[in-house]
Amino acid sequence: MPHPPPSTNKPSVTKRVVYFLIFGTIGGVIGYGLVTGGPGPAPSVLEFPAAAWVFGGAAVCGLLAAAWPDGALRRRGDWSRRDRDD
């Protein structure tokens, strides 16, 4: 069974802002984990190299999710490539 065509309605600004905040937080947490995950004392998050990882990761993840909010979270069952009739 083919998938229905995508709707022509654009996502709302509110949905884009919410996705930016949620995925920006996730990107920041990943960046913070990369910065503090090494041996020895962790650098301050406000110093340049660490800030680039933390805030850069947050910005990239947030912007990607806000640009394509419908692709950021997949609904249940969309991961399967097999036909349901098989």
N, C-alpha and C positions, 0 to 999 in steps of 0.2 A: 504494500500500500504506500503510495508516494506521500511525502509530507505536504501539508498545505502550504500555499505560497505565503511568504512573509507579509505581515500586515503593512500597510502604507502609513500607518500612524507613527509619528516620531515619538520617542520617549520624552516625557515631560522634564522640565528643568529641575523640578524637585527630585525626581528619580535619579537624574544625573548627579546632583549634589550629594544625595545620600550615598550613592555608589562611590563617588569620589572620596567621601569621608570614611566609609567602611574599608574600601580597598587601600586607601592611603594609610590608614592605621595598620593594616596587615603588612604593607610594604615597609612601613617604619619599624615594625616589630622584627621583620626579617633583617632589615639593615642593622638594627641594634644588635641582633643576635650574631651577625657576621662580625661586627666591630668588637663585641665583648667575648666572643667565643674562643679567642686565642689564649695562649699561655701568658702569664704575667699580668701586671695590672692593666686594666682597661683604660683607654684614653677617654678624656671628657667628650661627651657627645657634642659639645659646642665648639670643639677644635675642628679645623678645616678637614682633615682626612676623614675623621669619624662622621662629621656633619654631612659630608657629601654622600656617604653610604646610607645614613639614616634618612635624611630629608630627600635625597635623590631617589632612594627606593620608594619612599612614600609618594613622591611626585609622579614617578613613572607608573606605579601601580594605580594610583588614583586617576591619572589622566587617561590611561588605557581603559579603565572600567567606565569612566564618564563618557569617553568617546564611543564606546560600543557596549552600552549597558545590557542589551539583550543577549550578548555573547558572554558576559562576565559570569553569569550563573546559568547553568543548564538545568532544565527541568528533568525530572526523573524519567528515565527511559530514553533520553536523547543520546546517550553515550553508545548505545548499541548500533552496530552497522548491519546486523542481520535483519532479514525480513521476518516479520512476526508470524508469517504463515508457514515458515520452515519447521 
